[in-house]
């Protein structure tokens, strides 16, 4: 028996390896900006932590980037210390630059998934997504509930007008679509992302706000925002950051590009009581220090506590669905109506809560390795804060490197109204991007986004295991995700926006459309990913393409795991971020 099991396990590993090998391994293709602008000291590449010229903001020594690139390609960690000449101000470490060269034994290899080229300098798409990041900075302290139909906030209506007038919007967003109304940007669709259901209801996913019903006597309900986590509880409220933006002074910007460590939590937070996420700044605060997969772990805990329905293709294996007992009538013929009984076996380590809770976090490590290969080895894309610095010093760059300097001036001209609004908001007249974080972006390139890749992977696991047709309802005085029944009431929650008590509690709404589980999970992925854009550290394409790469990683991992369940047939139905459906079955 031991030898039989050993051989079976070996053959299973071979089957999974063949499945991984037989998948398409696409080529990795960058947009060409690294080579195109190499002569201008790699003006469109990530160079944070190297030494920058105080006049142009470009690299002071072109060869410094080439040493950095060589260390990336060679893939040895110590080379970044011994072989790269960093700025004398550098106090922050580059984050996991070699993670994309290691191997994993489950799911696709880190280099077996990829992302298309990022928008290139000179494209209408790059101009639009740079304008988006600027506009998000201008709206950082506007309550998120203002992003709705009939919005009256003048800052929101001004942002909508400026964005909708740009060439890329007028052309219908070719390539990477946005959620629109009739093809136009509106307050209701602004910064929503691009997956089914993200446009329905409040901007924030319910999973960023609500808690679950607490089992202990006197326990709280969903509107109190506490999530039961075993015997502990998680508070959905976040610290309140000061309404202050950073890096709008050239000296501060330059120090951060050189790698100075300037974060100071004593100055970052206001000391006010924690509150529910209410503004883009609050969402930026969440994604500043989150544990990457925690929003999806929280969502899983909420869904399990609500006894949300599992995918019907395997719900019976978890004990959640009734067991159908075939019975014969008096003539020995199968009865027309089958007798049902509660299942005598339930899920736990297999097909149950602990199985799903571990899987939704396990997939994150695969996502992070794959996206590191895209960041460092393939695209090495500069961050929005750096591109804003290029716009700000376009005249100086034009003097030193006329060809690329002219393109930066053209970029400003393409989004002139937005840049003018930024110059006015900065007070100093600079075109630098106001950042939510003192230290600006992390110490790794922009494309793809780690948060967005993890979001795509983790949310795909949740969509595979739960029945995404469930809706958020009030039934028998209880709020839950469940399959619709007659008499159910649509419900959702939004943060309070009353002046003086912003975000202090959740407002209950018993009107509007039913929120689907698919839509709220898609919205959760968009919230976390675009929350990084709200901080100023990512572009829209970082969200869009990373999310879909994360989805591919999760699906491939589920396909391989399905080989491991040899006895009970099942099917997982996974609705994708593009509205298609993938079915994963055992055997």
C-alpha positions in Angstrom: 0.0 0.0 0.0 2.9 2.3 0.8 4.5 1.8 -2.5 1.2 2.2 -4.3 0.6 5.6 -2.6 4.2 6.7 -3.3 3.8 5.9 -6.9 0.4 7.6 -7.1 1.8 10.8 -5.5 4.7 10.7 -8.0 2.4 10.3 -11.0 0.3 13.2 -9.7 3.3 15.5 -9.5 4.1 14.5 -13.1 0.6 15.2 -14.2 0.7 18.7 -12.6 4.1 19.3 -14.1 2.9 18.3 -17.6 -0.1 20.6 -17.2 2.2 23.5 -16.2 4.6 22.8 -19.0 1.8 22.5 -21.7 0.4 25.9 -20.9 1.4 28.7 -23.2 4.5 30.5 -21.9 4.1 33.9 -23.5 7.1 36.2 -24.4 7.7 39.1 -22.1 7.6 42.4 -24.0 8.2 45.9 -22.7 7.1 49.1 -24.4 10.6 50.1 -25.6 10.9 53.2 -23.5 14.0 51.8 -21.7 16.0 51.6 -25.0 14.3 54.5 -26.7 15.3 57.0 -24.0 18.6 55.3 -22.9 20.6 58.2 -24.3 18.7 60.6 -22.0 19.9 58.8 -18.9 17.1 56.3 -19.0 14.5 59.1 -18.5 11.5 56.7 -18.5 12.9 54.0 -16.2 12.7 53.3 -12.5 15.8 54.8 -10.9 14.8 55.4 -7.3 17.8 55.0 -5.0 20.4 55.9 -7.6 21.9 59.4 -7.6 19.9 62.1 -9.5 20.9 65.4 -11.0 19.5 68.3 -8.9 18.8 70.4 -12.0 16.9 67.9 -14.3 15.9 65.2 -11.8 17.4 62.6 -14.2 20.2 60.3 -13.3 23.4 62.1 -12.8 25.5 59.2 -14.3 23.9 57.0 -17.0 26.1 54.0 -16.1 24.5 53.8 -12.7 21.3 52.5 -14.2 23.3 50.0 -16.4 24.9 48.6 -13.3 21.5 48.3 -11.7 20.0 46.6 -14.7 22.9 44.2 -14.8 22.3 43.2 -11.2 18.7 42.6 -12.0 19.5 40.4 -15.0 22.1 38.4 -13.1 19.6 37.7 -10.2 21.9 37.7 -7.2 20.9 39.7 -4.1 24.4 40.7 -3.0 25.1 42.3 -6.3 22.8 45.2 -5.4 25.1 46.0 -2.5 28.4 45.2 -4.1 27.9 46.1 -7.7 25.4 49.0 -7.8 26.4 52.5 -7.0 23.6 53.9 -5.0 22.9 57.5 -4.0 24.7 58.7 -0.9 21.3 59.6 0.5 19.9 56.1 0.0 18.5 54.6 3.2 15.8 52.4 1.8 16.4 48.9 0.4 15.2 47.9 -3.1 12.4 45.4 -2.4 12.9 41.8 -3.5 14.5 42.5 -6.9 15.4 38.8 -7.5 12.0 37.2 -6.5 11.0 36.7 -10.1 13.9 34.3 -10.8 13.1 31.7 -8.1 10.9 28.6 -8.8 7.6 27.4 -7.3 6.2 23.9 -7.3 2.5 24.8 -7.7 0.7 27.1 -10.1 2.4 28.7 -13.1 6.1 29.5 -12.9 6.7 33.2 -12.1 7.9 33.7 -15.7 5.1 31.7 -17.3 2.6 34.6 -17.0 3.1 38.1 -18.3 1.6 41.5 -19.0 1.3 43.5 -22.2 3.6 46.5 -22.7 2.7 49.5 -20.5 1.5 52.7 -22.2 4.6 54.4 -23.8 5.7 58.0 -23.5 4.0 60.0 -26.2 0.8 57.9 -26.2 -2.6 59.3 -25.5 -3.2 56.5 -23.0 -0.2 57.5 -20.8 -1.3 61.1 -20.9 -4.8 60.1 -19.7 -3.6 57.8 -16.9 -1.2 60.5 -15.7 -4.0 62.9 -15.6 -6.1 60.4 -13.6 -3.3 60.2 -11.0 -3.2 64.0 -10.7 -7.0 64.2 -10.5 -7.0 61.6 -7.7 -4.6 63.7 -5.8 -6.8 66.7 -6.1 -9.8 64.7 -4.8 -8.0 63.0 -2.0 -10.1 64.5 0.8 -13.5 64.5 -1.0 -15.8 61.9 0.6 -16.1 58.8 -1.6 -19.9 58.9 -1.5 -19.6 62.0 -3.7 -18.7 59.7 -6.6 -22.3 59.1 -7.5 -24.9 60.1 -10.0 -25.9 63.7 -9.7 -22.7 64.6 -7.8 -22.6 68.3 -6.8 -19.1 68.6 -5.4 -17.3 71.1 -7.6 -14.0 69.3 -7.4 -15.6 66.1 -8.6 -17.5 67.8 -11.5 -14.3 69.7 -12.5 -12.3 66.4 -12.6 -14.9 64.7 -14.7 -14.9 67.6 -17.2 -11.2 67.7 -17.5 -10.8 63.9 -17.9 -13.7 63.5 -20.3 -12.2 66.1 -22.6 -8.9 64.3 -23.1 -8.2 62.6 -26.5 -8.0 59.1 -25.0 -11.5 59.5 -23.5 -12.9 61.0 -26.7 -11.5 58.0 -28.7 -13.4 55.6 -26.4 -10.6 54.3 -24.3 -9.0 51.9 -26.8 -7.0 49.1 -25.2 -7.7 49.2 -21.5 -11.4 50.2 -21.0 -12.8 52.2 -18.1 -16.3 51.9 -16.7 -18.3 54.7 -18.4 -21.9 55.8 -19.0 -22.6 56.0 -22.7 -18.9 56.1 -23.3 -18.4 59.1 -21.1 -16.7 59.5 -17.8 -19.2 60.5 -15.1 -19.1 61.1 -11.4 -20.7 57.7 -10.9 -18.1 55.8 -12.9 -15.0 57.8 -12.0 -12.1 55.6 -10.9 -14.4 52.5 -10.7 -12.2 50.1 -12.6 -13.5 47.8 -15.3 -15.2 44.5 -14.2 -18.8 43.4 -13.9 -20.7 45.0 -11.1 -18.1 47.6 -10.0 -20.5 50.4 -11.2 -23.4 49.3 -9.0 -24.0 50.9 -5.6 -21.5 52.7 -3.5 -17.9 53.2 -4.6 -16.5 51.1 -1.8 -17.1 47.4 -1.6 -19.2 46.3 1.4 -16.2 44.1 2.4 -14.2 47.3 3.1 -16.8 48.4 5.6 -19.0 45.8 7.2 -18.3 43.3 9.9 -20.2 40.1 10.7 -22.6 38.9 13.4 -20.7 38.2 16.6 -21.6 34.9 18.3 -21.0 36.0 21.9 -23.9 37.5 24.0 -24.3 41.2 23.2 -22.1 40.8 20.1 -22.2 43.4 17.4 -23.8 43.2 14.0 -22.5 43.9 10.5 -23.0 47.7 10.8 -20.6 47.9 13.7 -17.7 47.0 11.4 -16.1 44.2 13.5 -15.0 41.0 11.9 -14.9 37.9 14.0 -11.4 36.3 13.7 -11.6 33.2 15.8 -11.8 34.5 19.4 -10.5 37.9 18.3 -12.0 40.6 16.2 -10.8 42.9 13.4 -11.9 46.5 13.3 -12.6 47.9 9.8 -11.8 51.4 10.9 -8.5 52.9 9.8 -6.2 55.6 11.4 -6.9 59.1 10.2 -4.0 60.7 8.3 -3.4 64.4 8.3 -4.9 66.2 5.3 -1.5 67.0 4.1 0.3 66.1 0.8 4.0 65.5 0.4 6.8 65.9 -2.2 5.4 69.0 -3.8 8.8 70.8 -3.0 11.6 70.0 -5.4 14.1 69.4 -2.6 11.8 66.9 -0.9 11.1 65.2 -4.3 14.8 64.9 -5.1 15.7 63.4 -1.7 13.0 60.8 -2.1 14.2 59.9 -5.6 17.7 59.4 -4.1 16.2 56.9 -1.6 16.1 59.0 1.5 13.9 57.4 4.3 11.6 60.2 5.3 8.5 58.4 6.7 7.5 59.6 10.1 4.3 58.2 11.5 4.2 60.8 14.3 3.6 63.5 11.6 1.6 61.3 9.2 -1.4 60.6 11.4 -3.7 63.2 13.0 -4.4 61.5 16.3 -8.1 61.6 15.6 -10.2 58.5 16.4 -10.1 55.8 13.8 -12.9 55.9 11.3 -14.5 53.9 8.4 -12.8 54.5 5.1 -14.5 57.7 3.8 -12.1 59.5 1.6 -9.5 58.5 -1.0 -6.9 59.4 1.6 -8.4 56.9 4.0 -8.2 54.2 1.3 -4.6 55.2 0.6 -3.9 54.8 4.4 -5.4 51.3 4.3 -3.1 50.2 1.4 -0.1 51.9 2.9 0.4 49.2 5.6 -2.0 46.4 4.8 -0.8 42.8 4.8 -1.6 42.6 1.0 -4.0 39.7 1.3 -5.8 40.9 4.4 -8.8 42.4 2.7 -9.6 39.1 1.0 -9.0 37.1 4.2 -11.5 39.5 5.8 -14.0 39.0 3.0 -13.7 35.3 3.4 -14.3 35.5 7.2 -17.4 37.6 6.6 -18.8 35.3 4.0 -18.2 32.2 6.1 -19.9 33.8 9.1 -22.8 34.7 6.9 -23.0 31.1 5.7 -22.8 32.4 2.1 -23.5 29.7 -0.4 -20.6 27.8 -1.9 -20.3 27.1 -5.6 -23.1 24.6 -6.3 -20.6 22.5 -8.1 -19.0 21.4 -4.8 -21.3 22.7 -2.1 -22.6 19.1 -1.3 -19.0 18.0 -0.6 -18.7 20.7 2.2 -21.9 19.5 3.8 -23.5 22.8 3.0 -26.0 21.3 0.5 -28.4 18.4 1.3 -27.6 14.8 0.4 -29.9 13.3 -2.2 -30.9 9.7 -1.3 -32.0 7.7 -4.3 -35.1 5.7 -3.3 -37.2 3.1 -5.2 -41.0 3.0 -5.2 -43.0 -0.2 -4.7 -42.5 -1.3 -8.3 -38.7 -1.0 -8.0 -38.5 2.2 -10.1 -36.5 5.2 -9.0 -38.9 7.6 -7.3 -39.7 10.8 -9.1 -39.0 12.8 -6.0 -35.7 12.0 -4.4 -35.4 12.0 -0.6 -33.0 14.5 0.9 -31.0 14.2 4.1 -28.5 16.4 5.8 -25.0 15.4 4.8 -23.3 13.1 7.3 -19.8 14.4 6.2 -18.8 18.1 6.1 -15.9 20.2 5.0 -13.1 21.4 7.1 -9.6 20.6 5.9 -11.2 19.7 2.6 -14.0 21.8 1.0 -14.6 23.8 4.2 -13.7 27.1 5.9 -10.1 26.3 6.9 -9.5 25.0 3.3 -10.7 28.3 1.8 -9.1 30.5 4.4 -5.6 29.1 3.8 -6.0 29.0 0.0 -7.0 32.6 -0.3 -3.8 33.6 1.4 -1.5 30.9 -0.1 -2.0 32.2 -3.7 -0.6 35.6 -2.7 3.0 34.4 -2.6 2.8 33.1 -6.2 1.4 36.4 -7.3 4.1 38.4 -5.7 6.9 36.4 -7.3 5.4 36.7 -10.8 4.8 40.4 -10.5 8.4 41.0 -9.4 9.6 39.5 -12.6 7.4 42.0 -14.5 8.5 44.9 -12.4 12.2 44.5 -12.4 13.2 42.1 -15.2 10.7 43.2 -17.9 9.2 46.6 -17.7 11.2 48.6 -15.0 8.7 51.4 -15.3 9.1 54.7 -13.5 6.5 55.7 -10.9 3.9 58.5 -11.4 5.8 60.7 -8.9 8.8 60.5 -11.1 6.9 61.2 -14.3 5.5 64.3 -12.6 9.0 65.4 -11.9 9.8 65.1 -15.6 6.9 67.3 -16.4 7.9 69.8 -13.7 11.5 70.0 -15.1 10.7 69.6 -18.8 12.4 72.8 -19.7 15.6 71.9 -18.0 15.5 68.4 -19.5 14.8 69.9 -22.9 18.1 71.9 -22.6 20.1 68.8 -21.6 18.3 66.2 -23.8 16.2 68.1 -26.4 14.4 65.2 -27.9 12.9 63.7 -24.7 12.4 67.1 -23.1 10.1 68.1 -26.0 8.0 65.0 -25.4 7.6 65.8 -21.7 6.5 69.3 -22.7 4.0 67.8 -25.1 2.7 65.5 -22.3 2.1 68.6 -20.1 0.3 70.3 -23.0 -1.9 67.3 -23.6 -3.2 67.5 -20.0 -2.7 71.2 -19.5 -5.9 71.9 -17.6 -5.2 69.2 -15.1 -1.6 70.3 -14.6 -2.8 73.9 -14.1 -5.1 72.7 -11.4 -2.2 70.8 -9.8 0.1 73.9 -9.9 -2.7 75.9 -8.2 -3.2 73.3 -5.5 0.5 73.0 -4.8 0.7 76.8 -4.2 4.3 76.9 -5.3 3.3 76.5 -8.9 5.1 73.2 -9.2 3.7 70.4 -11.4 4.9 67.7 -8.9 2.4 65.1 -7.9 1.1 65.6 -4.4 1.7 62.3 -2.6 -0.2 60.8 0.3 2.9 59.2 1.7 6.0 61.1 2.9 8.3 58.6 1.2 6.3 58.4 -2.0 6.3 55.1 -3.8 7.9 51.8 -2.6 11.5 50.9 -3.7 10.5 48.9 -6.8 9.1 49.7 -10.3 5.5 50.6 -11.0 4.4 47.9 -13.5 2.9 45.5 -12.5 1.4 46.3 -9.2 1.9 43.9 -6.3 -1.4 44.9 -4.6 -3.3 44.5 -7.8 -1.8 41.1 -8.7 -2.5 39.8 -5.2 -6.0 41.2 -5.5 -6.6 39.4 -8.8 -5.3 36.1 -7.4 -7.1 36.2 -4.0 -10.4 37.4 -5.3 -10.4 34.7 -8.0 -10.1 32.1 -5.2 -13.1 33.6 -3.5 -15.1 33.7 -6.7 -14.2 30.1 -7.3 -15.4 28.8 -3.9 -18.5 31.0 -3.3 -21.6 31.2 -5.4 -21.2 34.6 -7.0 -24.9 34.8 -7.8 -25.6 35.6 -4.2 -26.8 39.1 -3.4 -26.6 41.2 -0.2 -30.0 41.0 1.4 -31.9 41.7 4.6 -33.8 38.6 5.5 -35.4 37.9 8.9 -33.7 41.0 10.3 -30.3 39.6 9.3 -28.0 41.1 6.6 -26.1 38.5 4.6 -25.0 37.4 1.1 -27.5 34.7 0.0 -29.4 33.5 -3.1 -32.4 35.7 -3.6 -35.7 34.7 -2.2 -39.1 36.5 -2.4 -39.4 39.1 0.3 -35.7 39.9 0.5 -34.8 43.5 0.8 -31.8 45.1 -0.9 -29.4 46.6 1.7 -26.0 48.3 1.7 -23.9 50.5 3.9 -21.9 53.7 3.4 -19.7 55.7 5.7 -21.4 58.6 7.4 -20.5 61.9 5.7 -22.0 64.4 8.1 -19.5 67.3 8.8 -17.9 66.8 12.2 -18.6 63.1 12.3 -17.1 62.0 8.9 -16.8 58.2 8.9 -17.7 57.8 12.5 -20.4 55.2 11.7 -22.0 53.3 8.8 -25.3 54.5 7.3 -27.8 51.8 6.4 -29.5 52.0 3.0 -32.5 49.9 2.1 -32.9 51.2 -1.4 -31.2 50.8 -4.8 -30.1 47.7 -6.7 -29.2 44.4 -5.1 -25.4 44.1 -4.8 -24.1 40.8 -6.2 -21.3 38.9 -4.6 -19.5 38.9 -7.9 -19.8 42.7 -8.2 -18.7 43.3 -4.6 -15.6 41.0 -5.0 -14.7 42.7 -8.2 -15.2 46.1 -6.5 -13.0 44.9 -3.6 -10.2 44.1 -6.0 -10.6 47.5 -7.7 -10.8 49.4 -4.4 -7.5 48.0 -3.1 -5.7 48.3 -6.4 -6.9 51.9 -7.3 -6.4 52.9 -3.6 -2.7 52.7 -4.5 -3.4 55.1 -7.4 -5.1 57.4 -4.9 -1.9 57.5 -3.0 0.0 58.5 -6.1 2.1 55.4 -6.4 0.5 53.6 -9.4 -1.2 54.2 -12.8 -4.5 52.7 -14.1 -2.7 50.2 -16.3 -0.8 48.8 -13.3 -4.2 47.9 -11.8 -5.8 46.7 -15.0 -3.2 44.3 -16.3 -1.9 43.1 -12.9 -5.4 42.1 -11.8 -5.8 39.9 -14.8 -2.3 38.3 -14.4 -3.2 37.5 -10.8 -6.4 35.8 -12.0 -4.5 33.6 -14.4 -2.2 32.6 -11.5 -5.1 31.6 -9.3 -6.9 29.6 -12.0 -3.7 27.7 -12.9 -3.2 26.8 -9.3 -6.8 25.6 -8.9 -6.4 23.5 -12.0 -3.4 21.8 -10.6 -5.0 21.3 -7.2 -8.0 19.8 -8.8 -5.8 16.8 -9.9 -5.3 16.0 -6.2 -8.9 15.2 -5.4 -9.4 11.8 -7.1 -12.6 10.5 -5.5 -15.4 13.1 -5.5 -16.1 14.9 -8.9 -16.7 18.6 -8.6 -16.7 21.7 -10.7 -15.7 25.3 -9.8 -17.2 28.0 -11.9 -15.1 31.2 -11.9 -16.5 34.4 -13.5 -13.5 36.4 -14.7 -12.7 40.1 -14.4 -13.6 40.4 -18.1 -17.0 38.8 -17.7 -16.2 35.4 -19.1 -16.5 32.1 -17.2 -13.9 29.5 -16.5 -14.9 26.0 -15.3 -12.4 23.9 -13.3 -13.2 20.3 -12.7 -11.6 17.3 -11.0 -10.7 14.5 -13.3 
